[in-house]
Amino acid sequence: MNMQTEVTRSGLLRTIFLSSGAMLLVVAVVLSPKEAFDASIQGLDIWWKIIFPAMLPFLMLSQMLTAFGFTDALGVLLGPLMQRLFRLPGQAGLAIAVGMCGGFPAGADAAARLVQDRQITAKQAGVLAAIAHFSNPMMIIIVLGTAFLHQPVAGYFLLGIHWISGWIAAMIGIRLLPLGRAAKIGTRSASDLSRNPSESAHAEVHPMLSSKATVPRHTLWLRMNLAAREARSRDGRGFGKLLGDTVSQAVQTLMMTGGFMIVFAVFIRLLSLYLTPGSSVALWPSLLEVHLGIYHLSQTSLAFVTMIALIAAVLGWGGLCSHLQVSAVLKSVGLATRSMINFVYIRLIHGLIAFAMSLVLWAPFSRYSTEVWTTFQTNTNISLPAVPPWFPMFSNSSSLALIGYAIPVAIFSLALLLVVMISLSGLIRLFNGRFSR
């Protein structure tokens, strides 16, 4: 009875808090309609011209690859890498690659699809979403590096720092935070399932891989083929039905993302106007919405190395808006609130590591890259690349035109990243085989 009363009281307080906040937001919008309208247009502009065309191909690709069984086959290859670094099944490798190439919440969406396909658990999806949470590389290189900072090399530097610090933060978080214990449960890959089915926690997920007689130990290609065929038969949709579902679900996810960005753009403008009118214009955007945060930071008069470090930290943190997007995606598969708290911990670790790495590495990287580029430019007479004319934020091109460009780029970048991850997994497999004898 006491517990029920406490839960009811907690729910009542939360309802009062949220409803009061919504009422204050409505009052602020009524009092400042022009500022709210301008902010909503800004959020819509960022979503339509950057997020929508950059994310759509990856959302569609990840869903189609999972339905065709590519994820299961890939899990056989990526098992050693995923288990050694992140304590997750090999099937999680595709979600990490999608998150790195497509940005949030593409990684969380891929993790949710794996849960729905019964390849990972909801707890593992929370861990996987934290690992696969990256900003879109196209936005970092083109928008941030070329347009905001006017130094394309800074965009490549920030992307490298963003990826490396994200992997380091994930490995640290999995081993230090409470989510590490949850991630250890049932983390065997398809290759391990074939070798030790009696100890597998996911035998019911891959029934065709749970028999030694069905899958020989030494035939890697056969294990991949069986995993892909079983997943394809389990899905059962024809290509037309699959394509329609993929487009519908991807657009639905993107519409949710756009709604979050517009609301947060208005919220940030009103907070700066009424709550902290004398503070830095970059304060609230850096905490709440990553795209607005990096824009305002790039316009400050800070020392360039400090600016780079702060931008790297904001990219690692991701903003509360992106956290809520991930939460909305994963709530549909039964993720608990506690997992989102661990998700925020990893985002903090990511931001801190990215900040420290940028402070230490920017000066030598800048000096070395300048020397290399000067030598290259002298010998080839090639100037620094300008903003590509096809990018709609800085030209009159339609955002739909970018989709036609983004799809081949998405396929190539995803394939390249998967090749790197498979190579690393193969090295780990070879290392384990050598030292297990």
DAGIDA-V556817 format. One record per residue. N is the residue number from 1. D_CENTER is the distance of its C-alpha to the mean C-alpha in Angstrom with 1 decimal. Layout:
N_D_CENTER, N_D_CENTER
This chain:
1_42.2, 2_41.0, 3_37.4, 4_37.5, 5_38.8, 6_36.2, 7_33.4, 8_35.1, 9_35.6, 10_31.9, 11_31.0, 12_33.7, 13_32.6, 14_29.0, 15_30.4, 16_32.7, 17_30.1, 18_27.7, 19_30.6, 20_32.1, 21_28.9, 22_28.7, 23_32.4, 24_32.1, 25_29.3, 26_31.6, 27_34.5, 28_32.6, 29_31.6, 30_35.3, 31_36.5, 32_34.3, 33_33.6, 34_33.3, 35_30.6, 36_28.6, 37_29.1, 38_28.1, 39_24.9, 40_24.0, 41_24.8, 42_22.6, 43_19.5, 44_20.5, 45_21.0, 46_17.5, 47_15.9, 48_18.5, 49_18.7, 50_15.2, 51_12.5, 52_14.6, 53_15.7, 54_12.6, 55_10.4, 56_13.5, 57_14.2, 58_10.9, 59_11.3, 60_14.9, 61_14.7, 62_12.6, 63_15.1, 64_18.1, 65_17.4, 66_17.2, 67_20.4, 68_22.2, 69_21.8, 70_19.8, 71_17.3, 72_20.4, 73_22.0, 74_19.0, 75_19.0, 76_22.5, 77_21.6, 78_18.5, 79_20.2, 80_21.7, 81_18.6, 82_16.4, 83_19.4, 84_20.5, 85_17.4, 86_15.4, 87_18.2, 88_16.5, 89_17.9, 90_17.5, 91_16.0, 92_12.7, 93_12.5, 94_11.6, 95_8.5, 96_7.4, 97_8.8, 98_7.4, 99_3.6, 100_5.8, 101_8.1, 102_7.0, 103_4.4, 104_3.8, 105_5.5, 106_5.8, 107_4.5, 108_6.7, 109_9.1, 110_9.6, 111_10.2, 112_12.6, 113_14.3, 114_15.0, 115_16.6, 116_18.6, 117_19.8, 118_20.9, 119_19.2, 120_17.5, 121_18.6, 122_17.1, 123_17.0, 124_15.2, 125_12.5, 126_12.1, 127_12.0, 128_9.6, 129_7.0, 130_7.8, 131_7.6, 132_4.3, 133_2.8, 134_3.7, 135_6.2, 136_7.8, 137_10.3, 138_13.0, 139_13.0, 140_13.2, 141_16.0, 142_17.9, 143_17.7, 144_17.4, 145_19.3, 146_21.9, 147_22.5, 148_21.9, 149_23.0, 150_25.2, 151_24.3, 152_22.2, 153_22.4, 154_20.7, 155_17.6, 156_17.5, 157_18.3, 158_15.5, 159_12.9, 160_14.6, 161_14.7, 162_11.1, 163_10.3, 164_13.5, 165_13.3, 166_9.9, 167_11.7, 168_14.8, 169_13.6, 170_12.2, 171_15.6, 172_17.5, 173_16.1, 174_16.7, 175_20.2, 176_21.2, 177_19.8, 178_21.2, 179_18.1, 180_19.3, 181_22.4, 182_20.6, 183_18.4, 184_21.7, 185_23.0, 186_23.1, 187_20.9, 188_23.1, 189_22.1, 190_24.2, 191_26.3, 192_27.1, 193_27.9, 194_30.5, 195_32.0, 196_32.2, 197_32.0, 198_34.1, 199_31.6, 200_28.5, 201_26.8, 202_25.3, 203_28.5, 204_28.5, 205_25.1, 206_26.4, 207_30.2, 208_31.1, 209_29.6, 210_31.5, 211_34.8, 212_36.1, 213_38.6, 214_36.1, 215_33.8, 216_35.6, 217_34.1, 218_34.6, 219_33.2, 220_29.5, 221_29.7, 222_31.4, 223_28.9, 224_26.1, 225_28.4, 226_29.3, 227_25.7, 228_24.9, 229_28.1, 230_27.8, 231_24.3, 232_25.7, 233_28.8, 234_26.9, 235_25.0, 236_28.2, 237_27.2, 238_28.8, 239_27.0, 240_28.0, 241_26.9, 242_23.5, 243_22.9, 244_24.0, 245_21.8, 246_18.7, 247_19.5, 248_20.4, 249_17.4, 250_14.9, 251_17.1, 252_17.4, 253_13.6, 254_13.8, 255_17.0, 256_15.6, 257_12.9, 258_16.0, 259_18.1, 260_16.0, 261_15.9, 262_19.7, 263_20.7, 264_19.0, 265_20.5, 266_23.9, 267_23.4, 268_22.6, 269_25.7, 270_27.9, 271_27.0, 272_27.8, 273_31.0, 274_32.4, 275_31.0, 276_30.6, 277_32.6, 278_33.5, 279_30.2, 280_27.9, 281_26.3, 282_22.9, 283_23.1, 284_21.6, 285_19.1, 286_17.6, 287_17.4, 288_16.4, 289_14.6, 290_12.8, 291_14.2, 292_17.6, 293_17.4, 294_17.0, 295_19.7, 296_22.1, 297_21.7, 298_22.4, 299_25.6, 300_27.0, 301_29.9, 302_28.4, 303_29.0, 304_26.6, 305_25.4, 306_24.9, 307_23.0, 308_20.7, 309_20.2, 310_19.5, 311_17.0, 312_15.1, 313_15.4, 314_14.1, 315_11.0, 316_10.5, 317_11.6, 318_9.4, 319_12.4, 320_13.8, 321_13.1, 322_9.3, 323_10.4, 324_12.9, 325_10.8, 326_9.0, 327_12.6, 328_14.1, 329_12.1, 330_13.0, 331_16.4, 332_17.6, 333_17.5, 334_19.3, 335_16.9, 336_19.1, 337_18.9, 338_19.3, 339_16.0, 340_14.4, 341_16.7, 342_15.5, 343_11.9, 344_13.4, 345_15.4, 346_12.6, 347_11.2, 348_14.8, 349_15.3, 350_12.5, 351_14.1, 352_17.5, 353_17.0, 354_15.6, 355_18.6, 356_21.1, 357_20.1, 358_20.3, 359_23.7, 360_25.0, 361_23.8, 362_24.0, 363_27.8, 364_28.4, 365_25.6, 366_27.0, 367_30.5, 368_29.9, 369_27.8, 370_30.6, 371_33.3, 372_31.6, 373_31.0, 374_34.5, 375_36.1, 376_34.1, 377_35.0, 378_38.6, 379_39.0, 380_37.2, 381_37.7, 382_34.1, 383_32.7, 384_29.2, 385_27.1, 386_27.1, 387_24.5, 388_24.5, 389_26.8, 390_24.5, 391_21.9, 392_22.9, 393_22.3, 394_25.1, 395_27.3, 396_28.9, 397_27.0, 398_25.5, 399_21.8, 400_22.8, 401_24.0, 402_20.6, 403_19.4, 404_22.1, 405_21.0, 406_17.2, 407_17.9, 408_19.7, 409_17.3, 410_14.4, 411_16.6, 412_17.9, 413_14.7, 414_13.2, 415_16.7, 416_17.1, 417_14.1, 418_15.3, 419_18.8, 420_17.9, 421_16.3, 422_19.4, 423_21.7, 424_20.5, 425_20.8, 426_24.3, 427_25.3, 428_24.5, 429_26.4, 430_29.3, 431_29.3, 432_29.5, 433_32.2, 434_34.3, 435_34.3, 436_34.7, 437_38.1
